[in-house]
Amino acid sequence: MISLVAPWLITPLLTLGGAFLCYEGFEKVHHWWSHRGETSTATSNHPALTMSEEELADYEKQKVKGAVRTDFILSAEIVVIALGTMMAQSLTMQAIGLSVVAVLVTAGVYGLVAIIVKLDDAGLWLINNNPNKSSIKQKLGMGLLQFAPWLMKALGIVGTIAMFLVGGGIIAHALPWLEHLSAAQADTFNHIPSLDLFWESIGASMIHLASGAVLGAVCFALHQVFVALRNK
């Protein structure tokens, strides 16, 4: 409907989505920095082993709320990006293409995410349903509980970098001078084949990463000001 009624909205929507991804990425960096002195749960017991049922339910509710918000924006961003590549097609082809993208993202990306998120639940189930401490299922359950926080921590780092790269790439596409900066730097190294190849493969990504981090910091600062004003 957007492409039919207001195609000019696609670029602003992409830019807003990219800005949100950058904000989410910087928020994770800020949270890590402000809590860097605290003991990580990845090096101690999993929260599921120390929380009451009420605390565990609230903990899971907060995690799900944040994940749903981010995934909703990311899904919309993927759909709008796909739509942007099909603007020359008919409305019917756009609808079919976006439907295929939606199915692939839902089954492929979020199906994998669901399996990863449920790893610790599977471990807890194996522990609670196998009272024999020396059984293979008990050991497997404990192994999953110990492995899940480390996996989530690693995915969190990779995901944060990806948010900056994707958001920064979208912003760079919306701001021609950033794209020109990347092209200008590539031209600088044209006479040095090895550096030219390096910049083409790595340099543009570094610009996207840096621009995403800067935009994320700006959005985070504006949000903090908004929250302070709202509280007053």
C-alpha positions in Angstrom: 0.0 0.0 0.0 2.9 2.4 0.7 4.4 1.8 -2.7 1.1 2.3 -4.3 -0.1 5.4 -2.4 3.0 7.1 -1.1 6.2 5.7 -2.5 8.2 8.7 -1.2 7.7 7.3 2.3 10.0 4.3 1.7 13.3 6.2 2.2 12.1 8.0 5.3 10.9 4.7 6.8 14.2 3.0 6.0 16.0 5.9 7.6 13.9 5.8 10.8 14.3 2.0 11.0 18.1 2.4 10.6 18.2 5.0 13.3 16.3 2.7 15.7 18.7 -0.1 15.0 21.7 2.2 15.7 19.9 3.4 18.9 19.4 -0.2 20.0 23.1 -1.0 19.3 24.3 2.0 21.3 21.9 1.2 24.2 23.6 -2.3 24.4 27.0 -0.7 24.4 26.0 1.8 27.1 24.4 -1.0 29.3 27.6 -3.0 29.0 29.8 0.0 29.9 27.7 1.0 32.8 27.6 -2.6 34.2 31.2 -3.6 33.3 32.2 -3.9 37.0 29.5 -6.3 37.9 29.8 -10.1 37.9 28.5 -11.6 34.6 25.8 -14.3 34.8 27.8 -16.1 32.2 30.4 -16.9 34.8 28.0 -17.9 37.6 24.7 -19.7 37.8 22.1 -19.2 35.2 19.2 -17.0 36.5 16.8 -19.9 36.1 18.5 -21.7 38.9 18.4 -18.8 41.4 15.1 -17.0 40.7 11.7 -17.8 42.1 8.9 -18.6 39.6 7.5 -15.1 39.9 10.9 -13.5 39.3 11.6 -15.8 36.4 8.3 -15.0 34.8 8.9 -11.2 35.1 12.5 -11.7 33.8 11.3 -13.6 30.8 8.5 -11.0 30.2 11.0 -8.2 30.1 13.3 -10.1 27.7 10.4 -11.0 25.4 9.1 -7.4 25.4 12.5 -6.1 24.3 13.0 -8.8 21.7 9.5 -8.4 20.2 10.1 -4.6 19.8 13.5 -5.0 18.2 12.3 -7.9 15.9 9.3 -5.9 14.9 11.4 -3.0 13.7 13.9 -5.3 12.1 11.2 -7.2 10.3 9.7 -4.0 9.0 13.1 -2.9 7.9 13.7 -6.1 6.0 10.3 -5.8 4.2 10.9 -2.1 3.3 14.4 -2.9 2.0 12.9 -5.7 -0.1 10.2 -3.4 -1.3 12.8 -0.8 -2.3 14.4 -3.3 -4.7 11.1 -4.1 -6.4 9.7 -0.6 -7.0 9.9 -1.1 -10.8 7.7 -4.3 -10.5 3.9 -4.4 -10.7 1.8 -4.3 -7.5 1.0 -8.0 -7.8 4.7 -8.9 -8.1 5.5 -6.7 -5.1 2.9 -8.4 -3.0 4.1 -11.9 -4.0 7.8 -10.9 -3.5 7.1 -9.5 0.0 5.0 -12.5 1.0 7.9 -14.8 0.0 10.4 -12.6 2.0 8.0 -12.7 5.0 7.8 -16.5 5.0 11.5 -16.9 4.6 12.3 -14.5 7.4 9.7 -16.0 9.7 10.7 -19.6 9.2 14.4 -19.1 8.7 15.6 -16.2 10.8 13.0 -16.3 13.7 12.8 -20.0 13.6 16.5 -20.2 14.4 16.2 -17.4 17.0 13.4 -19.4 18.7 15.6 -22.5 19.0 18.5 -20.4 20.4 16.3 -18.6 22.9 14.8 -21.9 24.1 18.2 -23.6 24.7 18.2 -22.8 28.4 14.5 -23.8 28.8 15.4 -27.2 27.2 18.3 -27.5 29.7 16.1 -26.7 32.7 13.4 -29.2 31.5 16.1 -31.9 31.2 17.3 -31.2 34.8 13.8 -31.0 36.4 12.5 -34.2 34.6 15.5 -36.3 35.4 16.2 -36.6 39.1 19.2 -38.9 38.7 22.1 -36.4 39.0 24.5 -38.7 37.2 22.3 -39.3 34.2 23.3 -38.2 30.7 20.2 -36.0 30.4 21.0 -34.2 33.7 24.6 -33.5 32.5 23.3 -32.4 29.1 20.8 -30.1 30.8 23.5 -28.5 32.9 25.7 -28.2 29.9 22.9 -26.3 28.0 22.3 -24.0 31.0 26.1 -23.2 31.2 26.4 -22.8 27.4 23.4 -20.7 26.8 24.6 -17.5 28.5 27.9 -17.6 26.7 26.2 -18.2 23.4 23.8 -15.3 24.0 26.7 -13.1 25.0 28.5 -13.9 21.8 25.4 -13.3 19.7 24.8 -10.0 21.6 28.2 -8.8 20.5 27.7 -9.9 16.9 24.2 -8.5 16.9 25.3 -5.1 18.2 28.0 -4.8 15.5 25.4 -5.9 12.9 22.9 -3.2 14.1 25.6 -0.5 13.6 26.5 -1.9 10.2 23.0 -2.2 8.9 21.7 1.0 10.4 24.9 2.9 9.4 24.6 1.4 5.8 21.0 2.6 5.5 22.0 6.1 6.8 25.0 6.3 4.5 22.7 5.4 1.6 20.3 8.2 2.6 23.2 10.7 3.0 25.1 10.9 -0.3 28.2 12.6 1.2 28.9 9.5 3.2 28.8 7.4 0.1 31.0 9.9 -1.6 33.5 9.7 1.3 33.7 5.9 0.9 34.2 6.3 -2.9 36.8 9.1 -2.4 38.8 6.9 0.1 38.7 4.0 -2.4 40.0 6.3 -5.2 42.9 7.4 -2.9 44.3 3.8 -2.8 43.7 3.0 -6.5 47.4 3.1 -7.2 48.0 0.5 -4.4 46.2 -2.7 -5.4 46.4 -4.4 -2.0 45.0 -1.3 -0.2 42.4 -0.7 -2.9 41.1 -4.2 -2.3 41.2 -3.8 1.4 39.2 -0.5 1.3 36.6 -2.0 -1.1 36.0 -4.9 1.3 36.6 -3.4 4.7 36.7 0.4 4.5 33.1 1.0 3.5 32.0 -1.3 6.3 34.1 0.7 8.8 32.4 3.9 7.6 29.0 2.3 8.1 30.0 1.0 11.5 31.3 4.4 12.6 28.3 6.3 11.3 26.0 3.8 12.9 27.7 4.2 16.3 27.6 8.0 16.0 24.0 8.1 15.1 23.2 5.6 17.8 24.9 7.8 20.4 22.9 10.9 19.2 19.6 9.0 19.3 20.4 7.6 22.8 21.3 11.1 24.1 18.0 12.5 22.6 16.1 9.7 24.2 17.7 10.3 27.6 16.7 14.0 27.4 13.2 13.0 26.4 12.9 10.7 29.4 14.2 13.3 31.8 11.8 15.9 30.5 8.9 13.5 30.7 9.7 12.5 34.3 9.7 16.2 35.2 
